[in-house]
Amino acid sequence: MTTHVTIIGAGLGGLTLARVLHVHGIPSTVYEADPSPTARLQGGMLDIHDYNGQLALKKADLMDEFRAIILEGRQAIRILDRDGSVLLDKPDDGTGGRPEVQRGELRQILLDSLPADAVRWGHKVTGARTLDDGRHEVAFADGGTVVTGLLVGADGAWSRVRPLLSDATPTYFGRSFVETYLYDSETRHPAAAKAVGGGSLFALAPDTGASGKWIGAHRESGETLHAYVTLAEPQEWFAAIDFTDAAASTARIAAEFEGWAPEITALITDSDTPPAVRPLNSLPIGHRWDRIPGVTLLGDAAHLSPPDGEGANLAMQDGAELGKLIAEHRDDVEAALTAYEAALFPRSATAAAEAVAVNESMGQELIKAFGPDAQGQGHGQ
């Protein structure tokens, strides 16, 4: 009988699992490497989808709390050519199924919904092994260990639990984000603020599908613009840039967009923070493993793929589905894990293939996703 679940990683997926288990009266402990919930920024905005992420929140009985943090108007989408001309301008009419929230606020909702001692902070995992009795031992950097009969790796791309199940490791996808932030945009960066509009911006070159070069931005809470500059360059190319020198690295990244409209390149050149490079990695499409008693994975630990707006939603869906199945099969953990993985593998393989397609043909995929009736609504700036 299931009496306790050990979860590694206090991201959205692991916390959703812990919350759904708590709703069903099943205790769990989440071990997290960060020393506290505020130890680092939790990323920018997330669009939480009505077909996966929101369903997970319903299972977690947190929809009212979720609705309270939705940023109104942020489902607006603008797609610009590199000269600033509008390819698509889709306002937020309130009917979309992907409301935007700040990742940190969503995570806090999940943390607040758990017992005070459910998350153990400052527990960095160094490895895990299966014992002779079939249970699993997790080792921490401080020398401590924990032994459990049911272990869930929700510990992201570089999971320390994954080696119990799979030899797969993430590989570089061939592209990286360079992140920037512009604060008080309406007063200090009005041209960039106008280009971004009320929600999300995607600025593309005609050959985006081949070059992998584009600029995306979100209007976050307040007047903050959070930009993602995407370049399809090898890791060595980025390593040759001294990102500790803000002026020099900003100039180097901006040089890749020479000739683009100034209101777009301002998202690079006018950044109020030094540019930060984020390599994009992925696991093989269709990553799966043989059933090993008492251990499984969720989220990026199971199916890391290039970003396309689905990653957090899928992790939460994984956590909610696993929690529900454990509750339904609490007298037979293996039945729960078998059922979970039977649904997980095809779902995540489809999602990974779609993520690759979106990233390899960004412009066409975006316009297709938001509908042909949205095209031609822009009239310049």
N, C-alpha and C positions, 0 to 999 in steps of 0.2 A: 504493500500500500504506500502511496506517495505521502511522505510526511514533511519533506523539506526539499527545496530546489536551490541549487547554487548557480548564480548567474554572474558571469564575468563581463563587466562593462556597463556603465551607467549612462549609455546613450539612449536615444529615444526607443530603440527596439528592446533593449534589456529592461528599461523602466516600464514599458508597456506590458511586457511579460509579467514583471513583478506585480504590477497593478491588477491585471486580470486574475492572476493567482490569488491576490489578496481579496478581490471581490468574491471569489469562490471559497475563501477560508483556508487557502493553502499557503503556508509560510514560505518565504524565500529570503535569501541574503544576496545582495548585489555587491560585488567587490569592484572598486574603481581605482585606477592609478592616480587620478588627480587628488591632491590633498584636500580639496574642498569643492563645493558646487560652483564657487566663483573664481576658481583658480585661473581660468582662461576664458576668452571669449568663445561663445558657442556657435559662431557663424551668423549668417544673415537671415534673410526671410526664407520661408518655406511655403509653397502652395500645397495645402492639404486636400487631397482629392476625395470626392464623394464615393468613389468606388473601391478605395482601399484604406487610406489613412483615416478618414472620418468613420468608416465602419469599425476600425480598430478602437477609436475613441469611444464609440457607442458600447463596444464590449467592455471597455474600461469604465463605463458609466461616468464619463467626463465631458459630455457634449456641452453642457451649460458653461463649464469653465472654459472650454475651447471657444465658444461663441463670444465670450467676453473679451478675448484678446485679438479677435479678427481686426485687421487693418482695412477699413472701408476704402473702396475705390482702387485697391491695389491689383485687381485682376485685369486692369487695362493693359493692352499690349500695343507697342509701337515697333514697327520694323522700318528702318531707314537704310537707304543706299549709302555708300561711303561719301557721296557728295551732299548728303543731308536730305535728299528727296525722300518723300514718304512712300513706302511700298505697301504698308498696311497700317491702319490706325483703328484699333478695336477698343472702344470705351468699355468701362465696367458698368454694365446696365443692371447689375444686381442679380442676374440669372445664372451666372457661372457657377460651376461646381468645384472651383479650386481656390477658396479663400486663402489669403496670405496672412501668416503670423510670423512673429519673430521666434527663431528656433529656441533662444534662451528662455523666453516666456513659456513656450510649450513644454520645455523640459522641466521648468519649475512647477508647472501644474502637476506633472507626473510625480515629481519628488514630494510635493505637498500632500499627495494622495496616499502616500505610503507611511507605514509606522516609522517613528523617529529613528529606530535602530536598523532599518531595512538595508541602508546603504553604508558600507564600510569604506570610507575614504582613505586615500594614501596606501592602497594595496596594489602595487604594481606587480603583475604576474610575470614570472620569468620562465615558467614552463609547467607542463602538466603531464602526468603519466598514469597509466592504468595499473592498478595493483593486482596481486594474485587472486584476490577475492572478487574481482570484477568492479570494485569501486574505483574512483578516480581521485588522485591527489594533485592539488594545485599548489605550486610553490611561489612564494612572494619574495620580492627583492630584499625585504628586511629579515629574511631567514625563516619566516613563519610558513606554515602549511595549513591546508584544510583538506579533509577527506570527505567525499560526498558520493551518494549513490545516484544522483541525477545532476549532471553538469551541463550548462548551456553556455556556449561561447557566443557572446554578443559583443565581442571586443574588437570589431572593426577589421580594416584591411589587413593589418599585420597580426592577426589573431594568434595568441599563444595556445589556444585550445584546438585550433584547426589541425595541427599535426597529429592529434590523436585519431583523426578520421581520414585525412587526405594529405598527399604530398604537394598539392598545388600551392603556389605562391603568386602574389600579384606581379604583373609585369607592366612596364611603362606603356601607356596607350599611344604614345607618340605626340601628345599635346600637353600643354600646361596652361593653367590660369595664372595671370598676374593680377592680384587684387589691389584695388585702391578705394579710398573713401573721400567723399567731398561733404563737408558739414555746412550747415546753414546755407543750403544751396540756393534758396530763393533770393537771398540778399547778397551772398558772396559769389555764387556761381550761376547766375540767372540763365545764361545761354545753355549750359549743360542741363539745368533743371527743365528748361523748356523742351529740349531734345528728348529727355527721358519721359516726360509727361507724368501722369499720375500713378503709373504702375511699373511695368517692365519695358525696357528698350533692348532691341537687338539691332546692331548696326553691322551690315554685311557688305562684302564686296561681291561683284557678279560671279567671281570664281571661288566663292567661299567653300563649295564642296570639295574643290581640288586643293585649295591652299590651307584650309583649316584656320583662317585668320578672320576673327570677328571680335566685336566688343559688345558685351551685354552689361546691363545695369538695372538695379532695382531702386525704387524710391522706398526706403525703409521708414521706420517711425520718425516722426518729426520731419525735418528737412534734410535727412541724410541720404546721399546717393552712394550706393555700393556697387562698384564696377568690377567686371570680370573680363579681362583682356585675354583672349585665347590665341595661342600661337602653336602651330604644328612644327616644332623644332626638337631636335634630340636633347637629351638632358645635358650633354656636354655644352651645348650652345648656351643654356641658361647658367651652367656652372661657370662659364667664362665671364659672366656679368657680376660685378661686385655690388650685391644688393645691400651691403652695409653703407654704401655711398648713395644716398637717396637721389641726389641731383643727377649723378652720372647714370644710374640705373633707370631713372625716369626718362632721361634723354634717349637712352639706348632703346627702350621699349617704344617710345613715341616715334622714333625713326622708322620703325616698321610700318607706320601708318602715315607716312609722308603723303601729302596731297589729299588726305581725308578732310572732311568739313571740320572747322575749328571747334564748333560746339560739341562734336563727337570726341575729338582728340583731347579736349579739355578734361575729359574723364581720366586721362592719364596725366597730362601736364599740370593740372591744377589740383592734384590730389593733396589732401591735408595729412596724409600718412605716407610713409615710404612704401614703394611697391613691394608686394610680397608674392613670391612665386609658389604655386601649388601644383606639383606634378600630378597628372591624372594617371591612375593605375587601374588595372582590371584583372579579374580572374578569368579563366577560360569560359566561354559561353557553354552553358550546359554543365557547369561544375556540379558534381555529385560525389557521393561516397557510399560504401557499403555500410549497412546497419551494424553499429557497434553498441552493445547494451549500455544504457545509462548516460549517453552523451550525444549532443547535437549542436547545430550552429544556427544563427539567424543573422539577418541583415548583411552588412558588408563582409562579415566573416564567412558567410555562405556564398554570396553572389555579387561580389564587388564588380561594378561596371561603370562606364563613363557617365558623367552626370547628365541627366535629362529631366530632372524634376521628380523622379520616381524613387530615388534611393531611400529617403527618410520614410516615405509612405510605405514602401515595401518592408522596411525594417519593422515598422509599427504593425503592419499586417501580419508579418511573421510572428511577432511577439504575442499578438492577440490570439491568433489561430493556435499557436502552441499552448498558450495558457488555457484556452477553452478545451482543447483536447486532453490536456493533463487532468483537468477537472472532470471531464466526462469519463476518463479511463483511470481514475485515481487508484484503482486496484490492479491495474495492469499498465505500468509505465511504458513498456515496450510497444504495446498496442497504440498508445498515444504518439510515441515517436515515429512509429512506422506510418501511421496515418498522416502525421504532419509532413514527413519527408516525401510521401507519395504525392502530396499536393504541391509542396515547395519546389521540387525539382523542375517539373514542367513550367510552373508559373515563373520561376526565376530565369529559366532558359529563354522563354519568350521575351521577358522584360529586358534581358541583356542584349538580345539580338536587336530589339527595337532601339535600345540606347545607342548601340553602335551605328545604326542607320541614321539616327538623328544627328549624331556628332559628325558623321561623314558627309552629310548633305543638309547642313543646318538651315539654310534659307528656304529650300523647297519643303523640308519637313515642317518648319514652323508655319509657313503659309498654309500648308495642307492641314495642319493640326487645328488652326484657328478658323478655317473655312473660307472657301472662295468668295462667299458673299461679303467677307470683310475687306477684300482687296479693293483698292481704288478709292477708299474712303478719305485718304489724306489729300490735302491741297497745298502741300509745301509748308514752310514755316515762316 
